[in-house]
């Protein structure tokens, strides 16, 4: 499945690790924007906080122009199923 999914996260974030595992289990491609990336972190953090009213909520997903801050695993499964069936 090739869907345009962006995930803002960090390698130390347990919720991000769980979300990545779900995406990989479902074989869904995504772009990870790691907010600790030494080159792009300022850009990624600026966009992340813009999406979340000034808060750094990770993981945050951007899918089809909508954003989803830190969905629970069940919510992420449901969201990915909707995308898959769309």
N, CA, C and O atoms as a Maestro MAE file, in Angstrom:
{
 s_m_m2io_version
 :::
 2.0.0
}

f_m_ct {
 s_m_title
 :::
 protein
 m_atom[344] {
  # First column is atom index #
  i_m_mmod_type
  r_m_x_coord
  r_m_y_coord
  r_m_z_coord
  i_m_residue_number
  s_m_chain_name
  s_m_pdb_residue_name
  s_m_pdb_atom_name
  i_m_atomic_number
  :::
  1 25 0.849 -1.190 0.000 1 A "UNK " " N  " 7
  2 3 0.000 0.000 0.000 1 A "UNK " " CA " 6
  3 2 0.880 1.233 0.000 1 A "UNK " " C  " 6
  4 15 1.777 1.358 0.833 1 A "UNK " " O  " 8
  5 25 0.635 2.131 -0.910 2 A "UNK " " N  " 7
  6 3 1.439 3.338 -1.001 2 A "UNK " " CA " 6
  7 2 0.536 4.540 -0.736 2 A "UNK " " C  " 6
  8 15 -0.136 5.037 -1.640 2 A "UNK " " O  " 8
  9 25 0.529 4.990 0.484 3 A "UNK " " N  " 7
  10 3 -0.286 6.121 0.906 3 A "UNK " " CA " 6
  11 2 0.653 7.242 1.322 3 A "UNK " " C  " 6
  12 15 1.755 6.987 1.808 3 A "UNK " " O  " 8
  13 25 0.225 8.463 1.134 4 A "UNK " " N  " 7
  14 3 1.037 9.606 1.516 4 A "UNK " " CA " 6
  15 2 0.826 9.890 2.998 4 A "UNK " " C  " 6
  16 15 -0.075 10.640 3.373 4 A "UNK " " O  " 8
  17 25 1.663 9.286 3.838 5 A "UNK " " N  " 7
  18 3 1.554 9.443 5.281 5 A "UNK " " CA " 6
  19 2 2.853 10.045 5.802 5 A "UNK " " C  " 6
  20 15 3.943 9.559 5.500 5 A "UNK " " O  " 8
  21 25 2.723 11.095 6.576 6 A "UNK " " N  " 7
  22 3 3.869 11.700 7.256 6 A "UNK " " CA " 6
  23 2 3.681 11.486 8.746 6 A "UNK " " C  " 6
  24 15 2.603 11.722 9.291 6 A "UNK " " O  " 8
  25 25 4.733 11.040 9.390 7 A "UNK " " N  " 7
  26 3 4.688 10.845 10.841 7 A "UNK " " CA " 6
  27 2 5.783 11.697 11.469 7 A "UNK " " C  " 6
  28 15 6.963 11.524 11.162 7 A "UNK " " O  " 8
  29 25 5.399 12.608 12.341 8 A "UNK " " N  " 7
  30 3 6.357 13.369 13.138 8 A "UNK " " CA " 6
  31 2 6.596 12.579 14.415 8 A "UNK " " C  " 6
  32 15 5.646 12.195 15.097 8 A "UNK " " O  " 8
  33 25 7.859 12.336 14.741 9 A "UNK " " N  " 7
  34 3 8.164 11.545 15.922 9 A "UNK " " CA " 6
  35 2 9.621 11.666 16.317 9 A "UNK " " C  " 6
  36 15 10.345 12.540 15.839 9 A "UNK " " O  " 8
  37 25 10.037 10.770 17.199 10 A "UNK " " N  " 7
  38 3 11.423 10.721 17.669 10 A "UNK " " CA " 6
  39 2 11.750 9.280 18.033 10 A "UNK " " C  " 6
  40 15 10.867 8.512 18.414 10 A "UNK " " O  " 8
  41 25 13.026 8.918 17.913 11 A "UNK " " N  " 7
  42 3 13.413 7.530 18.159 11 A "UNK " " CA " 6
  43 2 13.330 7.141 19.633 11 A "UNK " " C  " 6
  44 15 13.333 5.950 19.944 11 A "UNK " " O  " 8
  45 25 13.258 8.098 20.544 12 A "UNK " " N  " 7
  46 3 13.173 7.803 21.974 12 A "UNK " " CA " 6
  47 2 11.728 7.697 22.473 12 A "UNK " " C  " 6
  48 15 11.494 7.363 23.634 12 A "UNK " " O  " 8
  49 25 10.779 7.977 21.611 13 A "UNK " " N  " 7
  50 3 9.359 8.038 21.977 13 A "UNK " " CA " 6
  51 2 8.714 6.649 21.864 13 A "UNK " " C  " 6
  52 15 8.678 6.057 20.785 13 A "UNK " " O  " 8
  53 25 8.210 6.145 22.986 14 A "UNK " " N  " 7
  54 3 7.594 4.814 23.002 14 A "UNK " " CA " 6
  55 2 6.325 4.755 22.152 14 A "UNK " " C  " 6
  56 15 6.091 3.756 21.471 14 A "UNK " " O  " 8
  57 25 5.506 5.801 22.178 15 A "UNK " " N  " 7
  58 3 4.305 5.828 21.350 15 A "UNK " " CA " 6
  59 2 4.667 5.822 19.862 15 A "UNK " " C  " 6
  60 15 3.968 5.220 19.047 15 A "UNK " " O  " 8
  61 25 5.771 6.500 19.520 16 A "UNK " " N  " 7
  62 3 6.231 6.518 18.132 16 A "UNK " " CA " 6
  63 2 6.696 5.125 17.703 16 A "UNK " " C  " 6
  64 15 6.404 4.684 16.592 16 A "UNK " " O  " 8
  65 25 7.414 4.442 18.582 17 A "UNK " " N  " 7
  66 3 7.875 3.083 18.271 17 A "UNK " " CA " 6
  67 2 6.693 2.152 18.046 17 A "UNK " " C  " 6
  68 15 6.711 1.329 17.131 17 A "UNK " " O  " 8
  69 25 5.668 2.281 18.879 18 A "UNK " " N  " 7
  70 3 4.468 1.454 18.726 18 A "UNK " " CA " 6
  71 2 3.756 1.770 17.403 18 A "UNK " " C  " 6
  72 15 3.302 0.861 16.707 18 A "UNK " " O  " 8
  73 25 3.663 3.042 17.066 19 A "UNK " " N  " 7
  74 3 3.010 3.447 15.813 19 A "UNK " " CA " 6
  75 2 3.796 2.936 14.606 19 A "UNK " " C  " 6
  76 15 3.206 2.453 13.640 19 A "UNK " " O  " 8
  77 25 5.120 3.040 14.659 20 A "UNK " " N  " 7
  78 3 5.944 2.527 13.556 20 A "UNK " " CA " 6
  79 2 5.745 1.025 13.399 20 A "UNK " " C  " 6
  80 15 5.679 0.526 12.275 20 A "UNK " " O  " 8
  81 25 5.648 0.307 14.496 21 A "UNK " " N  " 7
  82 3 5.441 -1.138 14.438 21 A "UNK " " CA " 6
  83 2 4.117 -1.473 13.752 21 A "UNK " " C  " 6
  84 15 4.042 -2.423 12.974 21 A "UNK " " O  " 8
  85 25 3.087 -0.701 14.038 22 A "UNK " " N  " 7
  86 3 1.781 -0.921 13.401 22 A "UNK " " CA " 6
  87 2 1.882 -0.677 11.899 22 A "UNK " " C  " 6
  88 15 1.390 -1.477 11.103 22 A "UNK " " O  " 8
  89 25 2.518 0.421 11.512 23 A "UNK " " N  " 7
  90 3 2.674 0.737 10.093 23 A "UNK " " CA " 6
  91 2 3.469 -0.351 9.371 23 A "UNK " " C  " 6
  92 15 3.112 -0.759 8.266 23 A "UNK " " O  " 8
  93 25 4.532 -0.808 9.993 24 A "UNK " " N  " 7
  94 3 5.361 -1.833 9.369 24 A "UNK " " CA " 6
  95 2 4.638 -3.173 9.312 24 A "UNK " " C  " 6
  96 15 4.765 -3.908 8.333 24 A "UNK " " O  " 8
  97 25 3.885 -3.491 10.353 25 A "UNK " " N  " 7
  98 3 3.096 -4.728 10.372 25 A "UNK " " CA " 6
  99 2 2.095 -4.753 9.218 25 A "UNK " " C  " 6
  100 15 1.871 -5.795 8.604 25 A "UNK " " O  " 8
  101 25 1.496 -3.594 8.930 26 A "UNK " " N  " 7
  102 3 0.511 -3.487 7.863 26 A "UNK " " CA " 6
  103 2 1.164 -3.204 6.507 26 A "UNK " " C  " 6
  104 15 0.474 -3.061 5.498 26 A "UNK " " O  " 8
  105 25 2.500 -3.124 6.493 27 A "UNK " " N  " 7
  106 3 3.256 -2.854 5.262 27 A "UNK " " CA " 6
  107 2 2.812 -1.553 4.592 27 A "UNK " " C  " 6
  108 15 2.604 -1.487 3.381 27 A "UNK " " O  " 8
  109 25 2.677 -0.529 5.425 28 A "UNK " " N  " 7
  110 3 2.269 0.789 4.940 28 A "UNK " " CA " 6
  111 2 3.497 1.698 4.923 28 A "UNK " " C  " 6
  112 15 4.185 1.864 5.931 28 A "UNK " " O  " 8
  113 25 3.751 2.273 3.765 29 A "UNK " " N  " 7
  114 3 4.892 3.185 3.658 29 A "UNK " " CA " 6
  115 2 4.522 4.542 4.250 29 A "UNK " " C  " 6
  116 15 3.370 4.972 4.197 29 A "UNK " " O  " 8
  117 25 5.512 5.191 4.803 30 A "UNK " " N  " 7
  118 3 5.306 6.492 5.432 30 A "UNK " " CA " 6
  119 2 6.624 7.241 5.451 30 A "UNK " " C  " 6
  120 15 7.695 6.651 5.313 30 A "UNK " " O  " 8
  121 25 6.529 8.536 5.623 31 A "UNK " " N  " 7
  122 3 7.723 9.374 5.763 31 A "UNK " " CA " 6
  123 2 7.845 9.761 7.225 31 A "UNK " " C  " 6
  124 15 6.938 10.376 7.787 31 A "UNK " " O  " 8
  125 25 8.957 9.404 7.840 32 A "UNK " " N  " 7
  126 3 9.207 9.775 9.229 32 A "UNK " " CA " 6
  127 2 9.963 11.091 9.262 32 A "UNK " " C  " 6
  128 15 11.008 11.239 8.628 32 A "UNK " " O  " 8
  129 25 9.429 12.032 9.998 33 A "UNK " " N  " 7
  130 3 10.111 13.311 10.218 33 A "UNK " " CA " 6
  131 2 10.505 13.340 11.692 33 A "UNK " " C  " 6
  132 15 9.715 13.695 12.566 33 A "UNK " " O  " 8
  133 25 11.736 12.959 11.929 34 A "UNK " " N  " 7
  134 3 12.268 12.828 13.287 34 A "UNK " " CA " 6
  135 2 12.637 14.207 13.818 34 A "UNK " " C  " 6
  136 15 13.503 14.886 13.266 34 A "UNK " " O  " 8
  137 25 11.972 14.611 14.895 35 A "UNK " " N  " 7
  138 3 12.195 15.959 15.430 35 A "UNK " " CA " 6
  139 2 13.550 16.105 16.114 35 A "UNK " " C  " 6
  140 15 13.879 17.183 16.608 35 A "UNK " " O  " 8
  141 25 14.337 15.032 16.148 36 A "UNK " " N  " 7
  142 3 15.701 15.130 16.678 36 A "UNK " " CA " 6
  143 2 16.733 15.128 15.561 36 A "UNK " " C  " 6
  144 15 17.934 15.149 15.830 36 A "UNK " " O  " 8
  145 25 16.281 15.103 14.309 37 A "UNK " " N  " 7
  146 3 17.182 15.110 13.157 37 A "UNK " " CA " 6
  147 2 18.056 16.359 13.213 37 A "UNK " " C  " 6
  148 15 17.533 17.472 13.275 37 A "UNK " " O  " 8
  149 25 19.381 16.192 13.191 38 A "UNK " " N  " 7
  150 3 20.258 17.359 13.362 38 A "UNK " " CA " 6
  151 2 20.132 18.404 12.255 38 A "UNK " " C  " 6
  152 15 20.422 19.578 12.485 38 A "UNK " " O  " 8
  153 25 19.713 18.005 11.080 39 A "UNK " " N  " 7
  154 3 19.623 18.948 9.959 39 A "UNK " " CA " 6
  155 2 18.243 19.594 9.867 39 A "UNK " " C  " 6
  156 15 18.141 20.796 9.623 39 A "UNK " " O  " 8
  157 25 17.186 18.815 10.059 40 A "UNK " " N  " 7
  158 3 15.828 19.296 9.808 40 A "UNK " " CA " 6
  159 2 14.983 19.540 11.059 40 A "UNK " " C  " 6
  160 15 13.815 19.910 10.941 40 A "UNK " " O  " 8
  161 25 15.547 19.341 12.257 41 A "UNK " " N  " 7
  162 3 14.713 19.388 13.465 41 A "UNK " " CA " 6
  163 2 13.967 20.709 13.634 41 A "UNK " " C  " 6
  164 15 12.801 20.695 14.029 41 A "UNK " " O  " 8
  165 25 14.587 21.833 13.353 42 A "UNK " " N  " 7
  166 3 13.897 23.122 13.523 42 A "UNK " " CA " 6
  167 2 12.669 23.204 12.618 42 A "UNK " " C  " 6
  168 15 11.600 23.638 13.047 42 A "UNK " " O  " 8
  169 25 12.831 22.787 11.375 43 A "UNK " " N  " 7
  170 3 11.734 22.785 10.408 43 A "UNK " " CA " 6
  171 2 10.611 21.841 10.864 43 A "UNK " " C  " 6
  172 15 9.434 22.201 10.823 43 A "UNK " " O  " 8
  173 25 10.987 20.640 11.294 44 A "UNK " " N  " 7
  174 3 9.997 19.648 11.711 44 A "UNK " " CA " 6
  175 2 9.260 20.088 12.974 44 A "UNK " " C  " 6
  176 15 8.042 19.933 13.070 44 A "UNK " " O  " 8
  177 25 9.985 20.627 13.929 45 A "UNK " " N  " 7
  178 3 9.355 21.084 15.177 45 A "UNK " " CA " 6
  179 2 8.419 22.261 14.903 45 A "UNK " " C  " 6
  180 15 7.339 22.347 15.487 45 A "UNK " " O  " 8
  181 25 8.830 23.158 14.023 46 A "UNK " " N  " 7
  182 3 7.977 24.299 13.682 46 A "UNK " " CA " 6
  183 2 6.650 23.816 13.084 46 A "UNK " " C  " 6
  184 15 5.583 24.290 13.475 46 A "UNK " " O  " 8
  185 25 6.717 22.877 12.139 47 A "UNK " " N  " 7
  186 3 5.493 22.366 11.521 47 A "UNK " " CA " 6
  187 2 4.655 21.586 12.534 47 A "UNK " " C  " 6
  188 15 3.433 21.727 12.570 47 A "UNK " " O  " 8
  189 25 5.309 20.765 13.355 48 A "UNK " " N  " 7
  190 3 4.612 19.979 14.373 48 A "UNK " " CA " 6
  191 2 3.848 20.881 15.336 48 A "UNK " " C  " 6
  192 15 2.681 20.626 15.630 48 A "UNK " " O  " 8
  193 25 4.492 21.924 15.823 49 A "UNK " " N  " 7
  194 3 3.827 22.824 16.769 49 A "UNK " " CA " 6
  195 2 2.734 23.647 16.081 49 A "UNK " " C  " 6
  196 15 1.739 24.008 16.709 49 A "UNK " " O  " 8
  197 25 2.918 23.939 14.811 50 A "UNK " " N  " 7
  198 3 1.874 24.630 14.046 50 A "UNK " " CA " 6
  199 2 0.630 23.744 13.943 50 A "UNK " " C  " 6
  200 15 -0.492 24.226 14.096 50 A "UNK " " O  " 8
  201 25 0.827 22.467 13.687 51 A "UNK " " N  " 7
  202 3 -0.291 21.528 13.574 51 A "UNK " " CA " 6
  203 2 -1.040 21.361 14.894 51 A "UNK " " C  " 6
  204 15 -2.257 21.177 14.902 51 A "UNK " " O  " 8
  205 25 -0.312 21.425 16.006 52 A "UNK " " N  " 7
  206 3 -0.870 21.093 17.320 52 A "UNK " " CA " 6
  207 2 -0.988 22.293 18.252 52 A "UNK " " C  " 6
  208 15 -0.793 22.170 19.461 52 A "UNK " " O  " 8
  209 25 -1.303 23.438 17.692 53 A "UNK " " N  " 7
  210 3 -1.558 24.646 18.490 53 A "UNK " " CA " 6
  211 2 -0.448 24.947 19.492 53 A "UNK " " C  " 6
  212 15 -0.715 25.253 20.654 53 A "UNK " " O  " 8
  213 25 0.791 24.859 19.033 54 A "UNK " " N  " 7
  214 3 1.931 25.216 19.866 54 A "UNK " " CA " 6
  215 2 2.500 24.079 20.702 54 A "UNK " " C  " 6
  216 15 3.466 24.279 21.437 54 A "UNK " " O  " 8
  217 25 1.920 22.894 20.602 55 A "UNK " " N  " 7
  218 3 2.385 21.759 21.409 55 A "UNK " " CA " 6
  219 2 3.191 20.786 20.554 55 A "UNK " " C  " 6
  220 15 2.942 20.631 19.359 55 A "UNK " " O  " 8
  221 25 4.153 20.139 21.187 56 A "UNK " " N  " 7
  222 3 4.958 19.107 20.523 56 A "UNK " " CA " 6
  223 2 4.376 17.736 20.856 56 A "UNK " " C  " 6
  224 15 4.872 17.044 21.745 56 A "UNK " " O  " 8
  225 25 3.347 17.358 20.156 57 A "UNK " " N  " 7
  226 3 2.686 16.081 20.399 57 A "UNK " " CA " 6
  227 2 3.201 15.070 19.377 57 A "UNK " " C  " 6
  228 15 3.015 15.231 18.171 57 A "UNK " " O  " 8
  229 25 3.855 14.019 19.892 58 A "UNK " " N  " 7
  230 3 4.339 12.970 18.998 58 A "UNK " " CA " 6
  231 2 3.866 11.617 19.495 58 A "UNK " " C  " 6
  232 15 3.749 11.395 20.700 58 A "UNK " " O  " 8
  233 25 3.595 10.715 18.566 59 A "UNK " " N  " 7
  234 3 3.602 10.952 17.132 59 A "UNK " " CA " 6
  235 2 2.393 11.780 16.693 59 A "UNK " " C  " 6
  236 15 1.318 11.717 17.290 59 A "UNK " " O  " 8
  237 25 2.603 12.537 15.656 60 A "UNK " " N  " 7
  238 3 1.520 13.210 14.954 60 A "UNK " " CA " 6
  239 2 1.590 12.760 13.506 60 A "UNK " " C  " 6
  240 15 2.650 12.794 12.881 60 A "UNK " " O  " 8
  241 25 0.457 12.342 12.986 61 A "UNK " " N  " 7
  242 3 0.371 11.898 11.603 61 A "UNK " " CA " 6
  243 2 -0.310 12.960 10.760 61 A "UNK " " C  " 6
  244 15 -1.244 13.621 11.213 61 A "UNK " " O  " 8
  245 25 0.165 13.120 9.529 62 A "UNK " " N  " 7
  246 3 -0.499 13.956 8.539 62 A "UNK " " CA " 6
  247 2 -0.865 13.028 7.392 62 A "UNK " " C  " 6
  248 15 -0.003 12.425 6.752 62 A "UNK " " O  " 8
  249 25 -2.169 12.931 7.151 63 A "UNK " " N  " 7
  250 3 -2.676 12.033 6.125 63 A "UNK " " CA " 6
  251 2 -3.765 12.768 5.356 63 A "UNK " " C  " 6
  252 15 -4.784 13.168 5.918 63 A "UNK " " O  " 8
  253 25 -3.530 12.933 4.078 64 A "UNK " " N  " 7
  254 3 -4.545 13.568 3.237 64 A "UNK " " CA " 6
  255 2 -4.964 14.949 3.694 64 A "UNK " " C  " 6
  256 15 -6.134 15.312 3.579 64 A "UNK " " O  " 8
  257 25 -4.027 15.723 4.209 65 A "UNK " " N  " 7
  258 3 -4.338 17.077 4.637 65 A "UNK " " CA " 6
  259 2 -4.902 17.183 6.043 65 A "UNK " " C  " 6
  260 15 -5.095 18.289 6.548 65 A "UNK " " O  " 8
  261 25 -5.167 16.060 6.679 66 A "UNK " " N  " 7
  262 3 -5.647 16.062 8.064 66 A "UNK " " CA " 6
  263 2 -4.514 15.611 8.981 66 A "UNK " " C  " 6
  264 15 -3.623 14.865 8.575 66 A "UNK " " O  " 8
  265 25 -4.568 16.082 10.228 67 A "UNK " " N  " 7
  266 3 -3.532 15.633 11.167 67 A "UNK " " CA " 6
  267 2 -4.177 14.939 12.360 67 A "UNK " " C  " 6
  268 15 -5.293 15.250 12.777 67 A "UNK " " O  " 8
  269 25 -3.414 13.981 12.886 68 A "UNK " " N  " 7
  270 3 -3.901 13.123 13.963 68 A "UNK " " CA " 6
  271 2 -2.820 13.058 15.045 68 A "UNK " " C  " 6
  272 15 -1.854 12.309 14.903 68 A "UNK " " O  " 8
  273 25 -2.972 13.830 16.116 69 A "UNK " " N  " 7
  274 3 -1.965 13.831 17.181 69 A "UNK " " CA " 6
  275 2 -2.101 12.623 18.103 69 A "UNK " " C  " 6
  276 15 -3.158 12.382 18.686 69 A "UNK " " O  " 8
  277 25 -1.032 11.886 18.218 70 A "UNK " " N  " 7
  278 3 -0.886 10.747 19.131 70 A "UNK " " CA " 6
  279 2 -2.126 9.856 19.215 70 A "UNK " " C  " 6
  280 15 -2.725 9.711 20.280 70 A "UNK " " O  " 8
  281 25 -2.505 9.260 18.080 71 A "UNK " " N  " 7
  282 3 -3.654 8.355 18.155 71 A "UNK " " CA " 6
  283 2 -3.313 7.100 18.961 71 A "UNK " " C  " 6
  284 15 -2.190 6.598 18.903 71 A "UNK " " O  " 8
  285 25 -4.289 6.607 19.706 72 A "UNK " " N  " 7
  286 3 -4.110 5.344 20.417 72 A "UNK " " CA " 6
  287 2 -3.931 4.240 19.376 72 A "UNK " " C  " 6
  288 15 -4.375 4.402 18.239 72 A "UNK " " O  " 8
  289 25 -3.289 3.118 19.734 73 A "UNK " " N  " 7
  290 3 -3.102 2.042 18.750 73 A "UNK " " CA " 6
  291 2 -4.405 1.624 18.060 73 A "UNK " " C  " 6
  292 15 -4.417 1.408 16.848 73 A "UNK " " O  " 8
  293 25 -5.492 1.507 18.810 74 A "UNK " " N  " 7
  294 3 -6.765 1.113 18.189 74 A "UNK " " CA " 6
  295 2 -7.247 2.175 17.202 74 A "UNK " " C  " 6
  296 15 -7.785 1.842 16.145 74 A "UNK " " O  " 8
  297 25 -7.057 3.452 17.543 75 A "UNK " " N  " 7
  298 3 -7.447 4.531 16.638 75 A "UNK " " CA " 6
  299 2 -6.601 4.517 15.373 75 A "UNK " " C  " 6
  300 15 -7.110 4.749 14.277 75 A "UNK " " O  " 8
  301 25 -5.300 4.242 15.529 76 A "UNK " " N  " 7
  302 3 -4.413 4.183 14.371 76 A "UNK " " CA " 6
  303 2 -4.805 3.016 13.467 76 A "UNK " " C  " 6
  304 15 -4.840 3.166 12.246 76 A "UNK " " O  " 8
  305 25 -5.100 1.860 14.053 77 A "UNK " " N  " 7
  306 3 -5.563 0.717 13.256 77 A "UNK " " CA " 6
  307 2 -6.811 1.090 12.458 77 A "UNK " " C  " 6
  308 15 -6.892 0.815 11.261 77 A "UNK " " O  " 8
  309 25 -7.782 1.718 13.124 78 A "UNK " " N  " 7
  310 3 -9.029 2.118 12.452 78 A "UNK " " CA " 6
  311 2 -8.772 3.131 11.341 78 A "UNK " " C  " 6
  312 15 -9.346 3.023 10.258 78 A "UNK " " O  " 8
  313 25 -7.931 4.091 11.599 79 A "UNK " " N  " 7
  314 3 -7.593 5.104 10.605 79 A "UNK " " CA " 6
  315 2 -6.947 4.462 9.386 79 A "UNK " " C  " 6
  316 15 -7.293 4.789 8.251 79 A "UNK " " O  " 8
  317 25 -6.012 3.553 9.618 80 A "UNK " " N  " 7
  318 3 -5.320 2.901 8.507 80 A "UNK " " CA " 6
  319 2 -6.255 1.994 7.712 80 A "UNK " " C  " 6
  320 15 -6.099 1.851 6.500 80 A "UNK " " O  " 8
  321 25 -7.211 1.390 8.382 81 A "UNK " " N  " 7
  322 3 -8.203 0.566 7.677 81 A "UNK " " CA " 6
  323 2 -9.071 1.443 6.780 81 A "UNK " " C  " 6
  324 15 -9.381 1.053 5.654 81 A "UNK " " O  " 8
  325 25 -9.470 2.626 7.263 82 A "UNK " " N  " 7
  326 3 -10.273 3.540 6.450 82 A "UNK " " CA " 6
  327 2 -9.507 3.974 5.204 82 A "UNK " " C  " 6
  328 15 -10.067 4.049 4.110 82 A "UNK " " O  " 8
  329 25 -8.223 4.256 5.386 83 A "UNK " " N  " 7
  330 3 -7.389 4.674 4.260 83 A "UNK " " CA " 6
  331 2 -7.247 3.535 3.262 83 A "UNK " " C  " 6
  332 15 -7.351 3.732 2.051 83 A "UNK " " O  " 8
  333 25 -7.013 2.364 3.782 84 A "UNK " " N  " 7
  334 3 -6.836 1.175 2.940 84 A "UNK " " CA " 6
  335 2 -8.087 0.890 2.117 84 A "UNK " " C  " 6
  336 15 -7.986 0.478 0.961 84 A "UNK " " O  " 8
  337 25 -9.255 1.103 2.693 85 A "UNK " " N  " 7
  338 3 -10.515 0.802 2.013 85 A "UNK " " CA " 6
  339 2 -11.053 1.969 1.191 85 A "UNK " " C  " 6
  340 15 -12.080 1.835 0.527 85 A "UNK " " O  " 8
  341 25 -10.377 3.100 1.230 86 A "UNK " " N  " 7
  342 3 -10.848 4.281 0.484 86 A "UNK " " CA " 6
  343 2 -10.540 4.168 -0.997 86 A "UNK " " C  " 6
  344 15 -10.867 5.072 -1.766 86 A "UNK " " O  " 8
  :::
 }
 m_bond[343] {
  # First column is bond index #
  i_m_from
  i_m_to
  i_m_order
  :::
  1 1 2 1
  2 2 3 1
  3 3 4 2
  4 3 5 1
  5 5 6 1
  6 6 7 1
  7 7 8 2
  8 7 9 1
  9 9 10 1
  10 10 11 1
  11 11 12 2
  12 11 13 1
  13 13 14 1
  14 14 15 1
  15 15 16 2
  16 15 17 1
  17 17 18 1
  18 18 19 1
  19 19 20 2
  20 19 21 1
  21 21 22 1
  22 22 23 1
  23 23 24 2
  24 23 25 1
  25 25 26 1
  26 26 27 1
  27 27 28 2
  28 27 29 1
  29 29 30 1
  30 30 31 1
  31 31 32 2
  32 31 33 1
  33 33 34 1
  34 34 35 1
  35 35 36 2
  36 35 37 1
  37 37 38 1
  38 38 39 1
  39 39 40 2
  40 39 41 1
  41 41 42 1
  42 42 43 1
  43 43 44 2
  44 43 45 1
  45 45 46 1
  46 46 47 1
  47 47 48 2
  48 47 49 1
  49 49 50 1
  50 50 51 1
  51 51 52 2
  52 51 53 1
  53 53 54 1
  54 54 55 1
  55 55 56 2
  56 55 57 1
  57 57 58 1
  58 58 59 1
  59 59 60 2
  60 59 61 1
  61 61 62 1
  62 62 63 1
  63 63 64 2
  64 63 65 1
  65 65 66 1
  66 66 67 1
  67 67 68 2
  68 67 69 1
  69 69 70 1
  70 70 71 1
  71 71 72 2
  72 71 73 1
  73 73 74 1
  74 74 75 1
  75 75 76 2
  76 75 77 1
  77 77 78 1
  78 78 79 1
  79 79 80 2
  80 79 81 1
  81 81 82 1
  82 82 83 1
  83 83 84 2
  84 83 85 1
  85 85 86 1
  86 86 87 1
  87 87 88 2
  88 87 89 1
  89 89 90 1
  90 90 91 1
  91 91 92 2
  92 91 93 1
  93 93 94 1
  94 94 95 1
  95 95 96 2
  96 95 97 1
  97 97 98 1
  98 98 99 1
  99 99 100 2
  100 99 101 1
  101 101 102 1
  102 102 103 1
  103 103 104 2
  104 103 105 1
  105 105 106 1
  106 106 107 1
  107 107 108 2
  108 107 109 1
  109 109 110 1
  110 110 111 1
  111 111 112 2
  112 111 113 1
  113 113 114 1
  114 114 115 1
  115 115 116 2
  116 115 117 1
  117 117 118 1
  118 118 119 1
  119 119 120 2
  120 119 121 1
  121 121 122 1
  122 122 123 1
  123 123 124 2
  124 123 125 1
  125 125 126 1
  126 126 127 1
  127 127 128 2
  128 127 129 1
  129 129 130 1
  130 130 131 1
  131 131 132 2
  132 131 133 1
  133 133 134 1
  134 134 135 1
  135 135 136 2
  136 135 137 1
  137 137 138 1
  138 138 139 1
  139 139 140 2
  140 139 141 1
  141 141 142 1
  142 142 143 1
  143 143 144 2
  144 143 145 1
  145 145 146 1
  146 146 147 1
  147 147 148 2
  148 147 149 1
  149 149 150 1
  150 150 151 1
  151 151 152 2
  152 151 153 1
  153 153 154 1
  154 154 155 1
  155 155 156 2
  156 155 157 1
  157 157 158 1
  158 158 159 1
  159 159 160 2
  160 159 161 1
  161 161 162 1
  162 162 163 1
  163 163 164 2
  164 163 165 1
  165 165 166 1
  166 166 167 1
  167 167 168 2
  168 167 169 1
  169 169 170 1
  170 170 171 1
  171 171 172 2
  172 171 173 1
  173 173 174 1
  174 174 175 1
  175 175 176 2
  176 175 177 1
  177 177 178 1
  178 178 179 1
  179 179 180 2
  180 179 181 1
  181 181 182 1
  182 182 183 1
  183 183 184 2
  184 183 185 1
  185 185 186 1
  186 186 187 1
  187 187 188 2
  188 187 189 1
  189 189 190 1
  190 190 191 1
  191 191 192 2
  192 191 193 1
  193 193 194 1
  194 194 195 1
  195 195 196 2
  196 195 197 1
  197 197 198 1
  198 198 199 1
  199 199 200 2
  200 199 201 1
  201 201 202 1
  202 202 203 1
  203 203 204 2
  204 203 205 1
  205 205 206 1
  206 206 207 1
  207 207 208 2
  208 207 209 1
  209 209 210 1
  210 210 211 1
  211 211 212 2
  212 211 213 1
  213 213 214 1
  214 214 215 1
  215 215 216 2
  216 215 217 1
  217 217 218 1
  218 218 219 1
  219 219 220 2
  220 219 221 1
  221 221 222 1
  222 222 223 1
  223 223 224 2
  224 223 225 1
  225 225 226 1
  226 226 227 1
  227 227 228 2
  228 227 229 1
  229 229 230 1
  230 230 231 1
  231 231 232 2
  232 231 233 1
  233 233 234 1
  234 234 235 1
  235 235 236 2
  236 235 237 1
  237 237 238 1
  238 238 239 1
  239 239 240 2
  240 239 241 1
  241 241 242 1
  242 242 243 1
  243 243 244 2
  244 243 245 1
  245 245 246 1
  246 246 247 1
  247 247 248 2
  248 247 249 1
  249 249 250 1
  250 250 251 1
  251 251 252 2
  252 251 253 1
  253 253 254 1
  254 254 255 1
  255 255 256 2
  256 255 257 1
  257 257 258 1
  258 258 259 1
  259 259 260 2
  260 259 261 1
  261 261 262 1
  262 262 263 1
  263 263 264 2
  264 263 265 1
  265 265 266 1
  266 266 267 1
  267 267 268 2
  268 267 269 1
  269 269 270 1
  270 270 271 1
  271 271 272 2
  272 271 273 1
  273 273 274 1
  274 274 275 1
  275 275 276 2
  276 275 277 1
  277 277 278 1
  278 278 279 1
  279 279 280 2
  280 279 281 1
  281 281 282 1
  282 282 283 1
  283 283 284 2
  284 283 285 1
  285 285 286 1
  286 286 287 1
  287 287 288 2
  288 287 289 1
  289 289 290 1
  290 290 291 1
  291 291 292 2
  292 291 293 1
  293 293 294 1
  294 294 295 1
  295 295 296 2
  296 295 297 1
  297 297 298 1
  298 298 299 1
  299 299 300 2
  300 299 301 1
  301 301 302 1
  302 302 303 1
  303 303 304 2
  304 303 305 1
  305 305 306 1
  306 306 307 1
  307 307 308 2
  308 307 309 1
  309 309 310 1
  310 310 311 1
  311 311 312 2
  312 311 313 1
  313 313 314 1
  314 314 315 1
  315 315 316 2
  316 315 317 1
  317 317 318 1
  318 318 319 1
  319 319 320 2
  320 319 321 1
  321 321 322 1
  322 322 323 1
  323 323 324 2
  324 323 325 1
  325 325 326 1
  326 326 327 1
  327 327 328 2
  328 327 329 1
  329 329 330 1
  330 330 331 1
  331 331 332 2
  332 331 333 1
  333 333 334 1
  334 334 335 1
  335 335 336 2
  336 335 337 1
  337 337 338 1
  338 338 339 1
  339 339 340 2
  340 339 341 1
  341 341 342 1
  342 342 343 1
  343 343 344 2
  :::
 }
}
